[in-house]
Amino acid sequence: MTFRSRYRAASVALATLSTSVAAQDTPTLPQVVVTARVESATAFDLPASLDVVDLGEGSARPQVNTSEALGGVPGLLARDRQNYAQDTQLSIRGFGARATFGVRGVRLYADGIPATMPDGQAQLSHFALAAGDRIEVMRGPFSALYGNSSGGVVQLWSADGSDPTRVDLRATAAAYDTLSASARARGIAAGTGYHLAASVFDTGGYREHSAARRESANLKLHRDFAGGGRLELVGNHFRAPDAQDPLGLAWAQVREDPRQATAVALQFNTRKSAAQDQLGASWRQPLGDSAQLRLTGYGGSRSVVQYLSVPVAAQASPLSAGGVVDLDNGYGGADARASWQGRVGDGDFEFTIGASADRQRQWRRGYENFRDDGTGGVALGVRGALRRDQRDVVDNFDQYAQAWWEFAPRWSLQAGARHSVVRFRSDDRYVTATNPDDSGRVEYSQTTPVAGLVFAAADDLRLYASAGRGFETPTFNELAYRADGGAGLAFDLAPAVSGNVELGAKWRNDAGAAIEAALFRADTDDELAVARNSGGRSSYRNVGRARRQGAELSADVPMGQAWSLRVAGTWLDAYFRDGFPLCTGACPVPAVAVAAGTPIPGVPRHFGQLRLQWRGGPWEAALEAWVNGAVNVDDRGTASAPGYGLVHAELARLWHAGEGRLRGFARIDNVFDRQHIGSVIVNEGNGRYYEPGPGRAVLLGLEWQLR
């Protein structure tokens, strides 16, 4: 019997024992993480940094922002911007930090359906936490097996239907006129499992001009068939009308009043409306005793209308795209993969091969954000004349393969590769005597191999090493303007290509304690960075080499029957290895140089979380401490946001009543009312880099569960 077989037999025995002694404390067994795409081994046995965040019972948060759940994942930084027009900022090991809106450099999925478009642009807003079961996070070299812009992978999975039927109703009220409510029902009817969840969120906003409303609904159906086949259908709806955008503040404004909005935000009534509808289906079918086929398809649409604060004078340029963005986006794709599990030599073996194709079609229009008010004046913050009209198409076709093999006692190998082809095409429909045809096309292709080795030094200790290659194409938003200020899209931009290495260790014991540590380095060629911010628009360029390196540590420590401790910490050194010129205005020759060794903006040098939790009968309490280091806000390193530490507290009480139970909870964020900068807008052209975080705030909530 191999070490793997002995371990698996022991796990089965432990699981059986746990059902017979449920009243006693038993260790939590490691689970298979779908994101790893290996079913023969658990996350504990793979050469990658993998975390699972449980979204089940016990939350004392409004369940609106994904950042609520991801604070305890090392290497991952999720910033709540207090700005629902711009969404959560998300970066993993420094990848994605340059994004001023949305998510770039990190792959996002919801129930296996991509939330990242083929060009690498992604959104977190439609992640339905109210329907969530868990979030899986992958960091390090093996993320490259997901293709373009995979500096890390975040997947949200909703829960299956359950028997008996379960209904959950939840409501919260918090500071700044913030209310949320959600309802979900999970059950099985006529052999089909269902999970329906809906939520609504309203806030007046911590800052002036930051009110927002979000509505979402999520439906998951699943049915098992004879022979082991399984069909899943997932649909979701998201709507956020007229979310106000207070914009960033200059440092002097922060000191004066961190809750104020920038004056131009009020003048132009800056805001964004977004709506998204999506359907997806997945079929899993065993092929004999050792093989399996999985097919996934999806399609959807997303529309965005955003009113910006581009000055009227800046829109006088013939090349201006105006100050109102109107974007209709249709997208869809499919993934097919087959896997085989068996024995090679004396060890278990699993092999997966697959292909995926995705396409997004955008109708991008730009309008002036002003017009004649009929009295000789100018009305601001309204849709005016057309300044841009183009049809954009991005598609990709990828092929991938992956193998896992326990080739010797205590040794296993995981390796794979992915070949990606990403094509951009733009058809300009707004051509005038002063605005030339900006149509064009470009194609990027890359092969990304990765491999990792694991040594089982003891039953509860794994040591591993992995290395791989990743790449990131520019998004269509980054192709929109040329660095030299000329006409046409920036199709001269090259993809950023990274070489990644990681060394790690994982340990656990029978009492449920666990420690994981990793050292990592990612060296990037042709790093994408801002070339200049001028006239309300950003252009990008390749600036040479960059490095992201650091260390991660996480620990789960049970302390007796009632207490537990969770610690996660990250040290991250991210910097440009090559110097490059930077133009911050309409200058024909760049006048400012970024020196080699300058930190990459948006990346704190250290950040972490500590959570101490107590459970005693019907009562629960928790104390959290969050630490974030100082953050550079521009490529030159001339300004920064100071670091901070925050303390949060929670208290909850559970009451049982017949077939149901009622849970009341309270949370105090920022207990000591510390002033801090919650997030930054990297390279903001007007020096308004800072988005202040809220002071002390109380949240109260009730949750009713009926079975």
C-alpha positions in Angstrom: 0.0 0.0 0.0 1.4 3.4 -1.0 1.6 6.4 1.4 -1.2 8.0 -0.6 -3.4 4.9 -0.2 -2.6 4.6 3.5 -3.5 8.3 4.0 -6.8 7.9 2.0 -7.8 4.9 4.1 -7.0 6.8 7.3 -9.1 9.7 6.1 -12.1 7.4 5.4 -11.7 5.9 8.9 -11.6 9.3 10.5 -14.7 10.5 8.6 -16.6 7.4 9.7 -15.5 7.9 13.3 -16.5 11.5 13.2 -20.1 10.6 12.4 -20.4 8.4 15.4 -18.9 10.8 17.9 -20.3 14.1 16.5 -20.6 15.5 20.0 -16.8 15.4 20.4 -14.2 17.6 18.8 -12.7 16.0 15.7 -10.2 17.3 13.2 -11.4 19.0 10.1 -10.3 16.9 7.1 -8.8 18.7 4.1 -11.1 19.0 1.2 -10.7 18.7 -2.5 -10.5 22.2 -4.0 -12.2 22.4 -7.4 -10.0 25.4 -8.5 -6.9 23.0 -8.5 -8.6 20.8 -11.1 -7.2 17.7 -9.4 -9.7 15.3 -7.9 -7.2 12.6 -6.8 -5.6 14.8 -4.1 -6.7 17.4 -1.6 -5.4 21.0 -1.5 -3.0 19.9 1.3 -1.2 17.6 -1.0 -0.7 19.9 -4.0 2.3 22.2 -4.8 0.2 25.4 -4.7 -1.1 28.1 -2.3 -4.8 27.3 -2.0 -7.3 28.7 0.5 -11.0 28.0 1.0 -13.2 30.7 2.7 -16.4 29.3 4.2 -19.4 31.5 3.4 -21.8 29.4 5.4 -23.4 30.4 8.7 -22.0 32.8 11.2 -21.3 36.0 9.2 -21.8 39.3 11.0 -21.4 41.4 7.8 -23.9 42.8 5.3 -22.8 40.2 2.6 -22.4 42.8 -0.1 -18.7 43.2 -0.9 -16.4 40.3 -1.6 -13.8 42.1 0.5 -15.8 41.1 3.6 -14.8 37.5 3.1 -11.3 37.7 1.8 -9.4 39.6 4.5 -7.9 36.4 6.0 -6.3 35.1 2.8 -2.6 35.8 2.8 -1.2 37.4 -0.4 -4.6 38.8 -1.3 -5.6 42.4 -0.8 -9.3 43.3 -1.2 -10.0 47.0 -0.5 -13.6 48.2 0.0 -13.4 51.6 -1.7 -16.7 53.0 -0.1 -17.4 53.8 -3.8 -20.0 51.5 -5.4 -19.5 53.1 -8.8 -15.9 51.7 -8.9 -16.2 48.3 -7.2 -13.7 46.5 -4.9 -10.0 46.7 -5.5 -8.5 43.3 -5.7 -4.8 42.2 -6.1 -2.9 39.0 -5.5 0.8 39.2 -4.7 0.8 42.6 -6.3 -0.9 41.6 -9.6 -3.9 43.8 -10.4 -2.7 46.7 -8.2 -2.7 49.2 -11.1 -6.4 48.8 -11.8 -8.3 52.1 -11.1 -11.6 50.3 -11.6 -12.7 46.7 -11.8 -10.2 43.9 -11.5 -7.2 43.2 -13.8 -4.4 40.7 -13.6 -6.5 38.2 -11.6 -9.0 35.6 -12.9 -12.5 35.6 -11.4 -15.1 32.8 -11.7 -18.6 32.3 -10.3 -19.8 28.7 -10.2 -17.2 27.8 -12.8 -18.4 30.6 -15.2 -15.7 33.3 -16.0 -16.3 36.7 -14.5 -13.1 37.8 -16.3 -13.5 38.7 -20.0 -11.1 37.5 -22.6 -9.2 40.8 -22.5 -8.5 40.3 -18.8 -11.0 42.9 -17.4 -13.2 41.6 -14.6 -15.9 42.7 -12.2 -16.7 41.6 -8.7 -20.0 43.4 -8.3 -22.2 40.5 -9.5 -20.6 38.0 -7.0 -23.7 37.0 -5.0 -22.4 36.5 -1.5 -25.9 35.8 -0.2 -26.0 32.6 -2.3 -22.4 31.7 -1.6 -21.2 28.5 -0.1 -17.4 29.1 -0.3 -14.7 31.1 -2.1 -11.6 29.3 -3.4 -8.4 31.3 -3.9 -5.3 30.1 -5.8 -2.0 32.0 -5.7 1.3 31.3 -7.4 2.6 29.6 -10.5 -0.3 27.2 -11.1 -2.7 30.1 -11.6 -1.2 30.3 -15.1 -3.2 27.2 -16.1 -6.2 29.6 -16.2 -4.8 31.6 -19.1 -4.6 35.4 -19.7 -4.3 37.7 -16.7 -4.1 34.9 -14.1 -1.8 36.4 -11.5 -4.2 34.5 -9.1 -7.6 32.9 -9.3 -10.7 33.6 -7.2 -13.8 31.4 -7.5 -17.1 31.8 -5.8 -19.3 28.7 -5.5 -22.9 28.8 -4.5 -24.4 26.0 -2.3 -26.4 23.1 -3.7 -30.0 22.4 -2.9 -30.5 20.5 0.3 -32.9 18.1 1.9 -34.8 19.0 4.1 -35.8 22.3 2.5 -34.2 25.3 4.1 -35.2 29.0 4.1 -33.0 31.8 5.3 -34.1 35.4 5.8 -31.6 38.0 6.7 -31.5 41.8 7.3 -28.9 44.3 8.5 -28.9 48.0 9.4 -25.7 50.0 9.7 -24.3 53.5 9.8 -24.6 55.9 6.9 -28.2 54.9 6.2 -27.1 51.5 5.1 -29.6 48.7 4.9 -29.4 45.2 3.4 -31.9 42.3 3.1 -31.6 38.9 1.6 -33.6 35.7 1.2 -32.7 32.3 0.0 -34.4 28.9 -0.3 -32.6 25.6 -0.8 -34.3 22.3 -1.4 -35.0 19.3 -3.7 -38.1 19.0 -5.8 -38.8 16.0 -8.1 -35.2 14.9 -7.9 -33.9 18.4 -8.9 -32.0 20.4 -6.3 -32.6 24.2 -6.3 -31.0 27.2 -4.6 -32.7 30.6 -5.1 -31.2 33.7 -3.5 -32.0 37.3 -3.8 -30.6 40.4 -2.1 -31.0 44.2 -2.0 -28.6 46.7 -0.6 -29.1 50.5 -0.1 -26.6 53.0 1.4 -26.4 56.7 1.7 -22.6 56.3 1.7 -19.9 57.2 4.1 -18.8 60.1 1.9 -20.8 62.8 0.3 -22.2 61.9 -3.1 -21.6 58.1 -2.6 -25.2 56.8 -2.3 -25.8 53.5 -4.1 -28.3 50.6 -4.5 -27.6 47.1 -5.6 -30.0 44.3 -6.5 -29.0 40.7 -7.2 -30.6 37.4 -7.7 -29.0 34.0 -8.2 -30.6 30.6 -9.2 -28.8 27.3 -9.2 -30.4 24.0 -10.3 -28.7 20.6 -10.3 -29.8 17.1 -11.1 -28.0 13.8 -10.8 -28.7 11.0 -13.4 -28.2 7.3 -13.5 -24.6 6.4 -14.3 -23.2 9.3 -12.3 -24.0 12.2 -14.7 -24.8 15.6 -13.2 -26.3 18.7 -14.8 -26.0 22.2 -13.3 -27.8 25.3 -14.4 -26.9 28.7 -13.0 -28.4 32.1 -13.7 -27.8 35.4 -12.1 -29.1 39.0 -12.4 -27.4 42.2 -11.1 -28.5 45.8 -11.2 -26.9 48.9 -9.8 -28.6 52.1 -11.0 -26.9 55.5 -10.6 -24.3 54.6 -8.1 -22.8 58.0 -7.1 -19.0 58.5 -7.5 -17.4 60.9 -5.0 -14.0 60.6 -6.8 -10.7 60.6 -4.9 -9.4 63.4 -2.7 -6.1 65.3 -2.6 -4.2 65.0 0.7 -5.2 68.5 1.8 -8.8 67.6 1.2 -8.4 64.4 3.3 -7.1 66.5 6.2 -9.8 69.1 5.8 -12.8 66.6 5.6 -12.4 63.0 4.6 -16.1 62.6 4.0 -16.4 65.3 1.4 -16.7 64.7 -2.4 -14.5 66.4 -4.9 -16.1 69.5 -6.2 -16.2 68.3 -9.8 -18.0 65.1 -8.7 -20.9 67.4 -7.7 -20.6 69.6 -10.7 -20.8 66.7 -13.2 -22.9 64.4 -11.0 -20.4 61.6 -11.5 -22.2 58.3 -11.4 -22.4 54.8 -12.9 -25.3 52.5 -13.8 -24.6 48.8 -14.4 -26.8 45.8 -15.2 -25.8 42.2 -15.9 -27.7 39.0 -16.7 -26.0 35.7 -17.3 -26.8 32.0 -17.8 -24.5 29.0 -17.6 -24.7 25.2 -17.8 -22.3 22.5 -16.8 -22.5 18.7 -17.6 -20.3 16.2 -15.9 -20.4 12.6 -17.1 -18.3 9.6 -16.0 -16.9 7.6 -18.9 -16.4 4.1 -17.5 -14.8 3.6 -14.1 -11.8 5.9 -14.5 -12.6 8.7 -16.9 -14.8 11.7 -16.8 -16.0 14.4 -19.3 -17.1 17.9 -18.3 -18.7 20.5 -20.6 -19.5 24.1 -19.6 -21.2 26.8 -21.6 -22.3 30.3 -20.7 -23.6 33.6 -22.1 -24.6 36.9 -20.8 -24.8 40.7 -21.3 -23.5 43.6 -19.3 -24.3 47.3 -19.8 -22.5 50.2 -18.2 -23.3 53.9 -18.4 -20.8 56.1 -16.6 -20.7 59.9 -16.2 -17.1 61.2 -15.7 -15.7 64.5 -14.6 -13.7 65.2 -17.8 -13.5 69.1 -18.1 -15.4 70.7 -20.9 -12.2 72.3 -22.2 -10.4 68.9 -22.4 -13.2 67.6 -24.6 -12.4 70.3 -27.3 -9.7 68.1 -28.6 -10.7 66.3 -31.9 -9.4 63.1 -30.4 -11.5 63.3 -27.2 -13.9 60.5 -26.5 -16.1 62.7 -24.4 -17.1 62.4 -20.7 -19.9 59.8 -20.8 -19.1 56.2 -21.4 -21.9 54.0 -22.8 -20.9 50.4 -23.1 -23.0 47.4 -24.1 -21.2 44.1 -23.7 -22.3 40.7 -24.9 -20.2 37.7 -24.0 -20.2 33.9 -24.0 -18.0 30.9 -24.1 -17.5 27.2 -23.6 -15.0 24.8 -21.9 -14.6 21.1 -22.5 -12.3 18.8 -20.6 -11.7 15.1 -20.1 -9.9 13.5 -17.2 -8.6 10.1 -16.4 -7.7 8.6 -13.0 -5.7 5.4 -12.6 -2.4 3.9 -11.7 1.0 4.5 -13.3 3.7 2.3 -11.8 3.0 2.0 -8.1 1.3 5.4 -7.7 -2.0 7.1 -8.4 -2.2 9.2 -11.6 -4.6 11.8 -12.9 -4.5 13.4 -16.3 -6.7 16.2 -17.7 -6.9 17.7 -21.1 -9.2 20.4 -22.3 -10.0 23.5 -24.5 -11.9 26.7 -24.0 -13.1 29.5 -26.2 -14.6 32.8 -25.1 -15.8 35.9 -26.9 -16.9 39.4 -25.9 -18.5 41.9 -28.3 -18.6 45.5 -27.1 -20.5 48.5 -28.5 -18.6 51.4 -27.0 -19.9 54.9 -27.4 -18.7 58.1 -25.9 -20.6 61.3 -25.4 -19.9 64.8 -24.2 -20.9 65.3 -20.6 -22.5 68.7 -21.2 -24.9 70.4 -23.5 -26.5 73.8 -24.0 -29.1 74.4 -21.3 -31.3 76.5 -23.7 -30.5 79.8 -21.8 -27.1 80.4 -23.2 -25.4 78.4 -20.4 -24.0 74.9 -20.2 -25.6 72.0 -18.3 -23.0 69.6 -16.8 -23.4 65.9 -16.1 -25.8 65.3 -18.9 -25.4 63.3 -22.1 -24.4 65.6 -25.0 -23.0 65.1 -28.5 -21.6 61.8 -29.7 -17.7 61.6 -29.7 -17.0 57.9 -30.0 -18.7 55.0 -31.7 -16.8 51.7 -32.1 -17.5 48.0 -32.2 -14.9 45.9 -30.3 -14.4 42.1 -30.4 -12.1 40.1 -28.2 -11.9 36.3 -28.4 -9.6 33.6 -27.2 -9.0 30.0 -27.9 -7.0 28.0 -25.4 -5.8 24.4 -25.0 -4.5 23.0 -21.8 -3.3 19.8 -20.2 -2.5 18.9 -16.6 -1.2 15.8 -14.8 -0.7 14.7 -11.2 1.3 11.6 -10.3 2.4 10.0 -7.1 5.5 8.6 -8.7 7.2 7.3 -5.5 6.3 6.9 -1.8 5.9 10.4 -0.2 6.7 12.1 -3.6 4.2 13.5 -6.1 4.4 15.7 -9.2 2.0 18.1 -10.7 2.6 19.6 -14.1 0.7 21.3 -16.9 0.7 23.8 -19.8 -1.7 26.1 -21.5 -1.5 27.7 -24.9 -3.6 30.8 -25.4 -4.4 33.0 -28.4 -6.2 36.3 -27.7 -7.4 38.4 -30.6 -8.5 42.0 -30.4 -10.4 43.7 -33.2 -11.9 47.3 -33.3 -14.1 48.8 -35.9 -14.3 52.6 -35.6 -17.7 54.0 -36.7 -16.9 57.6 -35.7 -14.7 59.0 -38.4 -14.6 62.7 -39.2 -12.3 65.2 -40.9 -10.5 65.7 -37.6 -11.0 62.3 -36.1 -9.3 59.6 -38.3 -10.3 55.9 -38.5 -9.0 54.1 -35.4 -9.9 50.6 -36.5 -7.3 47.9 -36.1 -6.6 44.4 -34.9 -3.9 42.7 -32.9 -3.2 39.1 -31.8 -1.3 37.8 -28.8 -0.3 34.2 -28.1 1.5 32.6 -25.3 2.3 29.1 -23.9 2.5 29.0 -20.1 4.0 25.8 -18.6 4.1 25.1 -14.9 5.3 22.3 -12.7 5.5 21.5 -9.0 7.0 18.8 -6.7 5.6 17.8 -3.3 7.5 15.8 -0.6 5.4 14.3 2.3 8.0 14.7 5.0 5.6 13.3 7.6 1.9 12.4 7.7 1.0 16.0 8.5 3.8 17.9 6.8 4.2 18.8 3.1 7.1 20.6 1.5 6.8 21.8 -2.1 8.4 23.8 -4.9 6.7 25.0 -8.1 7.7 27.2 -11.0 5.8 28.5 -14.1 5.2 31.2 -16.6 2.2 33.6 -16.9 1.2 36.4 -19.1 -1.2 39.4 -19.1 -2.5 41.2 -22.2 -3.6 44.8 -22.1 -7.3 45.2 -21.7 -9.4 47.1 -24.2 -9.6 50.0 -21.8 -5.8 50.1 -21.7 -5.6 50.0 -25.5 -8.0 52.9 -25.8 -5.4 55.7 -26.1 -1.9 55.8 -27.5 1.0 56.9 -25.2 2.2 59.5 -27.8 -1.3 61.1 -27.8 -1.8 60.3 -31.5 -4.8 58.8 -33.3 -5.6 55.1 -33.2 -5.6 52.4 -30.5 -2.4 51.4 -28.7 -2.0 48.2 -30.6 1.8 48.5 -30.1 1.4 47.4 -26.5 3.0 44.0 -25.7 1.7 41.5 -23.1 3.5 41.4 -19.8 5.1 38.0 -19.3 6.1 36.7 -15.9 8.3 33.9 -14.6 7.0 32.6 -11.2 8.6 30.5 -8.5 7.3 29.4 -5.1 8.6 27.4 -2.1 6.1 26.3 0.5 5.3 24.2 3.6 2.0 23.0 5.0 1.5 21.5 8.4 -1.5 20.3 10.5 -2.2 18.2 13.5 -5.1 16.0 14.8 -6.4 18.8 17.0 -7.2 21.0 14.0 -4.2 23.3 14.0 -2.7 24.2 10.7 0.1 26.4 9.4 1.0 27.2 5.9 4.0 29.3 4.7 5.3 30.3 1.2 8.1 32.2 -0.3 7.5 33.5 -3.8 9.0 35.6 -6.6 7.5 36.8 -9.9 9.8 38.5 -12.5 7.9 40.3 -15.2 9.1 41.5 -18.6 7.2 44.3 -20.5 5.4 45.4 -17.3 2.3 47.4 -18.2 2.1 50.8 -16.5 0.5 54.2 -16.9 2.3 56.3 -19.5 0.5 59.5 -18.8 -2.7 60.9 -17.4 -4.0 64.0 -19.2 -7.3 65.5 -20.1 -9.3 62.9 -18.1 -7.8 59.9 -19.9 -5.0 57.4 -19.2 -2.6 55.8 -21.7 -0.3 52.9 -21.0 3.0 51.6 -22.1 5.4 48.7 -21.5 8.0 49.9 -19.0 10.5 46.9 -18.9 11.1 44.6 -16.0 9.4 44.4 -12.6 9.7 42.1 -9.6 7.1 41.0 -7.0 8.6 38.9 -4.2 7.6 38.1 -0.7 6.5 35.7 2.0 3.1 34.5 3.3 2.1 32.9 6.5 -1.3 31.7 7.8 -2.2 29.7 10.9 -5.3 28.3 12.4 -4.9 27.6 16.1 -7.7 26.0 18.2 -7.4 26.9 21.8 -9.5 24.6 23.9 -13.2 23.9 23.5 -14.4 27.5 22.9 -11.5 29.6 21.5 -9.8 29.7 18.1 -7.3 32.0 16.5 -6.7 32.7 12.8 -3.7 34.6 11.6 -2.7 35.7 8.1 0.2 37.9 7.2 2.0 39.0 4.0 5.3 40.7 3.3 5.5 41.9 -0.3 8.3 43.7 -2.1 7.1 44.9 -5.5 9.2 47.3 -7.6 10.2 48.3 -11.1 13.6 46.8 -12.0 14.1 49.2 -15.0 13.7 52.9 -15.0 11.4 54.5 -17.5 10.2 58.0 -18.6 6.8 59.3 -17.6 4.7 62.1 -19.0 2.1 63.6 -16.7 0.7 66.3 -19.1 0.6 67.2 -22.7 4.4 67.2 -23.1 5.9 66.0 -26.4 9.0 64.8 -24.6 8.6 63.0 -21.2 10.1 65.2 -18.6 9.9 62.9 -15.5 11.8 59.7 -15.0 10.8 56.8 -12.8 13.9 55.3 -11.2 14.8 51.7 -11.2 13.9 50.3 -7.7 10.8 52.5 -7.3 8.0 50.5 -5.6 5.0 49.6 -7.8 2.1 51.8 -6.7 -1.0 50.4 -5.0 1.0 47.6 -3.2 1.6 47.8 0.6 4.8 46.3 1.8 3.0 44.3 4.5 -0.6 43.5 5.4 -2.4 41.0 7.6 -5.3 40.0 9.8 -5.8 38.4 13.2 -9.1 37.0 14.3 -9.8 35.7 17.8 -13.1 33.9 18.1 -15.1 32.5 21.1 -18.1 30.2 21.0 -19.9 29.4 24.3 -23.3 27.8 24.0 -25.7 30.1 22.1 -23.2 33.0 22.3 -20.4 33.9 19.9 -17.9 36.8 20.0 -14.9 37.7 17.9 -12.2 40.3 17.8 -10.3 41.2 14.6 -7.2 43.2 14.0 -6.3 44.4 10.5 -2.9 45.9 9.6 -1.9 47.6 6.3 1.4 49.2 5.5 2.0 52.4 3.6 1.1 52.5 -0.1 2.8 54.4 -2.9 0.1 56.1 -5.1 2.1 57.0 -8.2 4.8 55.4 -10.4 7.3 58.1 -9.4 7.0 57.2 -5.7 6.5 60.9 -4.8 3.3 60.4 -2.7 1.9 57.7 -0.5 -1.0 56.8 1.8 0.1 56.1 5.4 -0.3 52.6 6.9 -2.9 51.9 9.5 -4.2 49.3 12.0 -7.9 48.7 12.7 -9.8 46.7 15.3 -13.3 45.3 14.8 -15.6 43.4 17.2 -18.5 41.0 16.8 -21.2 39.6 19.1 -24.0 37.1 18.2 -26.7 35.1 20.0 -28.7 32.1 18.8 -32.2 31.1 19.8 -33.9 27.9 18.8 -37.7 27.8 18.2 -39.3 24.6 16.8 -38.0 23.9 13.3 -36.3 27.3 13.0 -33.7 29.4 14.7 -33.1 33.1 15.1 -29.7 34.6 15.2 -29.0 38.2 16.2 -25.7 39.8 15.7 -23.8 43.0 16.0 -20.5 44.3 14.6 -18.5 47.4 15.4 -16.0 48.3 12.6 -13.0 50.5 13.5 -13.6 50.3 17.2 -11.1 53.0 18.0 -12.4 55.4 15.3 -9.0 55.6 13.5 -8.8 57.9 10.5 -7.3 56.0 7.5 -7.1 55.7 3.8 -9.1 52.7 2.8 -7.9 52.6 -0.8 -6.0 54.6 -3.4 -6.5 55.5 -7.1 -3.2 54.7 -8.7 -1.7 57.5 -10.9 -4.8 59.7 -10.6 -4.0 62.6 -13.0 -5.2 65.4 -10.7 -3.4 64.2 -7.6 -6.6 63.0 -6.1 -5.3 59.6 -5.1 -7.0 59.0 -1.8 -10.3 57.3 -0.9 -10.8 57.6 2.9 -12.1 54.7 4.9 -15.0 55.1 7.4 -14.7 55.8 11.1 -16.4 53.8 13.8 -19.6 52.2 12.5 -22.1 49.8 14.1 -24.0 47.1 12.2 -27.0 45.2 13.6 -28.6 42.2 12.0 -31.1 39.4 12.3 -31.2 36.1 10.5 -34.0 33.6 10.6 -33.4 30.0 9.5 -36.3 27.6 8.9 -35.9 23.9 8.1 
